[in-house]
Each structure stands twice: as structure tokens, then as C-alpha cells.
Amino acid sequence: MKRQQIVLISIGVVFLLLCLGVGFFLFSSISEKDEAKESFESELDKMERIVNAKVFPSVTNAVQVNRDEKAVAAWLERVSGLFRQGEIASPVQTPSGFKQNLQSTVTRLASHPGQNQGKVAAPNFYFGFDKYLGGSSELPPDTNVATRLSYRLAVIEKVCNELYEAGILEIKGITRELFDTAVKNEEEEETRESRRNNRRNRRNRDSAESDRAVQTEGLPAFVKKQSFGFEFIARPDSLFKALNRITRMTPYTTLSKVEFSASSDSLASYQQGLNEIDERRKTETQAADSENPLAAQKPPAEERRIIVTSPDLEPPLTVKLSVDVYTFEGV
């Protein structure tokens, strides 16, 4: 075979391979185009069905929505039960009923033993309700205010019981939010300014505003916070016990601020304690010598003692606690 024929055959084979390659790529492109077109038409058909569908949901969707509503309702019921477990029962009370409950509760709290003449509270200490006790004949303006005051009284009683269990020496002061005073002052101002306004509607509006006032910024609408202050005297170990007990109590309670200071001079207290220990040891030694004359003839051994600290010698602390109590309403 001539060289020229071989070259022509080689060129023809290469050209044939190129044609086959171009045909393959052309076929692949056409196939991909057809698939893309089918996919586009399918999605377009789905969109048209959605757009042209009836406004009312289908039976399948309605069944699914009903099933989801029941599941959410069951979950909310369980969550509400957990919240209610930590709440303090606050039955509706009339103004006179609140006054009777207040008197009995204050008497019970004040009778606990302590260092102030054998009691934990000084005489005429009314646990934050001086407005309604101490010879005052004033009553809450309505049942709504009396019920809310009863809840605050229950919280104060619960915190005081925790402090008593921790072993505090004396309770010095209690503060609470005086919403009842604000409501009365605004009602009196309203009377002076205009007698034409409707008292009942205004009082209901004031109650609603007072309820909103205890809501804390940043918390959900159903979460409300009420603040209380407690001042008492306790030794350091009792203070730590009190802090632990309050943070574990129900309803949900947090400590927003803790301040304490020594109620007496520490060095003087240490020296007084050491003197009492020396006197007690001296008395015990004299009693032992009187029973054993031979031991009394021995020269006393030199004693060197350094006491850094002792719970028995620590002076009491004056403590101020700011307590926040959270409630969950409408859950």
C-alpha cells in the first residue's frame, strides 16, 4: 500500500472519530435539555395547581391541623400542671377576711423564738403590713386588692419560715411593693379633680395597670415578678443556710441582691469569746483540782494558743436580701 493511501485512511479514521464524538455530545445535550424541560413543566404544573387550588384547606390538611392542635393542647396542659405545682394557693378574700388572716399570720410569725427578748421580732413588728395593723382600722379598698395582698402575705410567711429554719437571730425589716397605696392615692386624686369620671371603670383600669407594673421587661407577658426585701441578723452559717433554702423554695424565687456587714466589732467579739473560754477552763480546772489534791500540787504547764477563727466567736451579721418571686399567669 502506498504511503499516500495510508495517510488518507488515517485522516478518514480521525475524522470519523470526531464525528462520533460530536454526535455523542449533541445527543447528551438534547437529552439533558429534554429532562430539564420535563422538570420545568412538572414544577410549573405543581405551581399552577397550588395557585388555582381552592382557598379552603383540603381534608388531609384539616385532619393534620386538628391532630397538631390536640398535641399542643396536651403539651400545654402538662406544662401548666408543672407551673401550678410551684404556685402558692391564693383564694379570693374579702377585705375583712384579709384583715383577720393578716392578724393571725403576724401573730404566728412574731411568736418564733429569737434573740430579741426571746422572740425573733421586736414588739409591734408587722412584717411589712404596718398600714393595716398597729391600731389601724383601715381595710383594703376592694376584694381584688385584698386577694393580691393575701398572696404577698403568703410569700412573706413562706420566706420567713425558711429564715427561721435556717436559724436567724432576729428579723429587722420587710419591704414589699405598695401597689395598694398607689391605687388609693390615685382614686383620691381623681375625686378631687373630676367627680364626673366613672369610679368603677377607673379602679379596674388601675388594677390592670398595677398588674402590668409587676411585669419585667424582657420576660413573656405571662411571667410576672414581685420583689421583696428582708433585713435580719444571723450568724454566718445561718446566712448560708438561709440563702440555700430560699433559692430552693417554691414558687420560683431568686436573690437579686445580698448585702451583709458585721453587727459588732470582730476583734472585740473574739476577745470576749476567748475570755469566756478561759473562764470556763479555769472553773473546770478548779473543780478537777478539788477532786484530786495531788494534781493541784503540780506546776501548771505553759499553754500557748492561737485561735484564727471559730464559728462560736464569729459576730452576727446584719443581712439585707432582695428577693424576686416569679408567677406564671394564664399558662
C-alpha positions in Angstrom: 0.0 0.0 0.0 1.3 3.3 -0.9 2.2 5.9 1.6 -0.4 8.3 0.3 -3.2 5.8 0.8 -2.1 5.2 4.4 -2.3 8.9 5.2 -5.7 9.3 3.6 -7.0 6.3 5.6 -5.6 7.7 8.9 -7.2 11.1 8.2 -10.5 9.4 7.5 -10.4 7.4 10.8 -9.7 10.5 12.8 -12.5 12.4 11.1 -14.9 9.6 11.8 -14.0 9.6 15.5 -14.5 13.3 15.6 -17.9 12.9 14.1 -18.8 10.2 16.6 -17.7 12.4 19.5 -19.7 15.4 18.3 -22.7 13.2 17.7 -22.4 11.9 21.3 -22.2 15.3 22.9 -25.0 16.5 20.8 -27.2 13.6 21.8 -26.3 14.2 25.5 -27.2 17.9 25.3 -30.5 17.1 23.7 -31.3 14.6 26.4 -30.4 17.0 29.2 -32.5 19.7 27.6 -35.5 17.3 27.4 -35.1 16.3 31.0 -34.8 20.0 32.1 -37.9 20.8 30.1 -39.8 17.9 31.7 -38.7 19.0 35.2 -39.7 22.6 34.5 -43.0 21.6 33.1 -43.6 19.4 36.1 -42.8 22.2 38.6 -44.8 24.7 36.6 -47.8 22.3 36.7 -47.4 21.9 40.6 -47.3 25.7 41.0 -50.4 26.2 38.7 -52.3 23.6 40.8 -51.3 25.4 44.0 -52.3 28.8 42.6 -55.5 27.6 41.1 -56.4 25.5 44.2 -59.4 26.4 46.4 -58.9 28.7 49.3 -60.3 26.3 51.8 -57.8 23.6 53.1 -58.0 20.1 52.0 -59.4 17.3 54.2 -55.9 15.9 54.7 -54.6 19.3 55.9 -57.6 19.8 58.2 -57.1 16.4 59.8 -53.4 17.2 60.3 -54.2 20.6 61.9 -56.7 19.0 64.3 -54.1 16.4 65.3 -51.5 19.1 65.9 -53.9 21.2 67.9 -54.7 18.3 70.2 -50.9 17.6 70.7 -50.2 21.2 71.5 -53.1 21.4 73.9 -51.9 18.2 75.7 -48.4 19.7 76.0 -49.7 23.0 77.3 -51.8 21.1 79.9 -48.7 19.2 81.1 -46.6 22.4 81.3 -49.4 24.3 83.1 -49.6 21.5 85.7 -45.8 21.8 86.3 -46.2 25.6 86.8 -49.1 25.2 89.1 -47.2 22.8 91.3 -44.9 25.6 92.3 -47.5 28.2 92.9 -48.9 29.4 96.2 -52.7 29.0 96.5 -54.3 32.4 96.8 -58.0 32.1 97.4 -60.3 35.1 96.9 -60.6 37.1 100.1 -62.8 39.9 101.2 -61.1 42.9 102.9 -62.3 41.9 106.4 -61.2 38.3 105.7 -57.7 39.5 104.7 -57.5 41.6 107.9 -58.3 38.5 110.1 -55.8 36.4 108.2 -53.2 39.1 108.5 -53.6 39.4 112.3 -53.3 35.6 112.8 -50.3 35.2 110.5 -48.4 38.1 112.0 -49.0 36.8 115.5 -47.8 33.3 114.4 -44.6 34.7 112.8 -43.8 37.0 115.7 -44.0 34.2 118.2 -41.0 32.4 116.9 -38.1 32.3 119.4 -35.1 34.6 118.8 -32.7 37.0 120.5 -35.0 40.0 120.9 -36.4 39.4 124.3 -36.8 35.8 123.5 -38.6 36.5 120.2 -37.4 36.7 116.6 -39.1 40.0 116.0 -39.4 43.1 118.1 -42.8 44.1 119.6 -45.1 45.9 117.2 -43.2 44.5 114.2 -45.9 43.9 111.5 -43.9 42.1 108.7 -44.4 44.8 106.0 -48.1 45.4 106.7 -47.9 48.4 109.1 -50.7 50.1 107.1 -53.3 47.6 108.3 -52.1 46.8 111.8 -50.9 48.6 114.9 -54.3 50.1 115.9 -55.2 50.9 112.3 -58.8 50.2 111.2 -58.0 50.5 107.5 -59.1 47.8 105.1 -58.1 47.1 101.5 -60.3 49.1 99.1 -61.8 46.0 97.4 -61.7 42.2 97.1 -59.2 42.3 94.2 -56.6 44.2 96.3 -57.3 42.0 99.4 -56.7 38.9 97.3 -53.4 40.2 95.9 -52.3 41.3 99.4 -53.1 37.8 100.7 -50.7 36.4 98.1 -47.9 38.7 99.2 -48.6 37.8 102.8 -48.3 34.1 101.9 -44.9 34.8 100.2 -43.6 36.7 103.1 -44.7 34.0 105.5 -43.0 31.3 103.4 -39.7 33.2 103.2 -39.8 34.0 106.9 -40.3 30.3 107.7 -37.2 29.5 105.6 -35.2 32.1 107.5 -36.4 30.6 110.8 -35.5 27.1 109.8 -32.0 28.4 108.9 -31.6 29.7 112.5 -31.6 33.5 112.1 -31.4 35.5 115.4 -33.7 38.4 114.6 -35.7 39.8 111.8 -35.4 43.6 111.5 -37.4 44.7 108.5 -39.5 43.6 105.5 -40.4 45.6 102.4 -42.9 44.9 99.7 -44.4 46.6 96.6 -47.0 49.1 97.9 -49.4 48.8 95.0 -52.4 49.2 97.3 -51.2 52.6 98.4 -50.8 53.8 94.8 -54.3 52.7 93.9 -55.9 54.6 96.8 -53.9 57.8 96.2 -54.8 57.9 92.6 -58.5 57.3 93.4 -58.4 60.3 95.9 -56.7 62.5 93.3 -59.4 61.5 90.8 -62.1 62.5 93.2 -60.6 65.9 93.7 -60.1 66.6 90.0 -63.3 65.3 88.5 -66.3 63.7 90.0 -67.8 63.0 86.6 -65.5 60.1 85.9 -66.7 56.6 86.5 -65.0 55.3 89.6 -65.6 51.6 88.9 -64.0 51.7 85.5 -61.1 53.7 86.7 -60.4 51.3 89.6 -60.5 48.3 87.2 -58.1 50.1 84.9 -55.8 50.9 87.9 -55.7 47.2 88.8 -54.8 46.3 85.3 -52.0 48.8 85.3 -50.8 47.6 88.6 -50.7 44.0 87.2 -48.7 45.2 84.2 -46.3 47.2 86.5 -45.0 43.9 88.0 -44.2 42.6 84.6 -40.4 42.6 84.0 -39.1 43.9 80.7 -37.7 41.1 78.6 -40.0 38.5 80.1 -43.0 36.9 78.4 -46.4 38.5 79.2 -47.5 35.6 81.3 -44.4 35.9 83.6 -44.7 38.4 86.5 -42.1 39.3 89.1 -42.7 40.6 92.6 -39.9 42.0 94.7 -39.5 41.8 98.5 -36.8 42.9 100.9 -35.8 41.2 104.1 -33.4 42.6 106.8 -32.3 40.3 109.6 -29.5 39.4 111.9 -27.8 35.9 111.6 -24.5 34.2 112.1 -22.5 33.3 109.0 -23.5 29.7 109.0 -27.2 30.6 109.3 -26.9 33.1 106.5 -25.5 30.5 104.1 -28.3 28.1 105.1 -30.9 30.8 104.5 -29.6 31.6 101.1 -29.7 27.9 100.1 -33.2 27.4 101.5 -34.6 30.5 99.8 -33.3 29.6 96.3 -34.8 26.1 96.7 -38.2 27.2 97.8 -41.4 27.4 95.7 -42.7 29.4 94.0 -39.7 30.1 91.8 -37.5 32.6 93.7 -34.2 34.3 93.0 -31.9 36.5 95.1 -31.3 39.8 93.2 -29.1 41.4 95.9 -27.4 40.3 99.1 -25.7 42.8 101.5 -24.2 42.0 104.9 -22.0 43.6 107.5 -20.7 42.7 110.9 -23.1 43.8 113.6 -20.3 44.3 116.1 -16.5 44.6 116.3 -14.9 41.3 115.3 -11.8 41.6 117.4 -13.8 42.6 120.4 -16.1 39.7 119.9 -13.1 37.3 119.5 -11.5 38.6 122.7 -14.8 38.3 124.6 -15.2 34.7 123.4 -11.6 33.9 124.4 -12.2 35.3 127.9 -15.3 33.2 128.2 -13.4 30.1 127.2 -10.6 30.9 129.7 -13.1 31.4 132.5 -14.8 28.1 131.6 -11.5 26.2 131.6 -10.4 27.8 134.8 -13.6 26.7 136.5 -13.2 23.2 135.2 -9.6 23.1 136.4 -10.5 24.2 139.9 -13.3 21.6 140.0 -10.8 18.9 139.0 -8.2 20.1 141.5 -10.6 19.9 144.3 -11.4 16.3 143.5 -7.6 15.4 143.1 -5.4 17.2 145.6 -2.2 15.6 144.2 -2.8 17.0 140.7 -3.2 20.5 142.2 0.4 20.4 143.5 1.9 20.1 140.0 3.0 23.3 138.4 0.7 24.4 135.6 2.0 23.6 132.2 2.7 26.6 129.9 -0.1 26.9 127.4 0.3 28.7 124.0 -2.8 29.1 122.0 -3.5 30.9 118.7 -7.1 31.0 117.5 -7.6 32.3 114.0 -11.4 32.0 113.9 -14.2 29.9 115.2 -18.0 29.7 114.4 -18.7 30.3 118.1 -16.7 33.5 118.1 -18.0 35.0 114.9 -20.1 38.1 115.5 -23.6 38.1 114.0 -24.1 39.7 110.6 -26.7 42.3 109.6 -28.1 41.0 106.3 -30.2 42.7 103.6 -31.8 40.4 101.0 -33.6 41.4 97.9 -35.9 38.6 96.8 -37.7 38.3 93.4 -40.7 35.9 93.3 -42.0 34.9 89.8 -45.5 33.9 89.0 -46.9 32.4 85.8 -50.4 33.5 85.0 -52.5 32.3 82.1 -50.2 29.3 81.3 
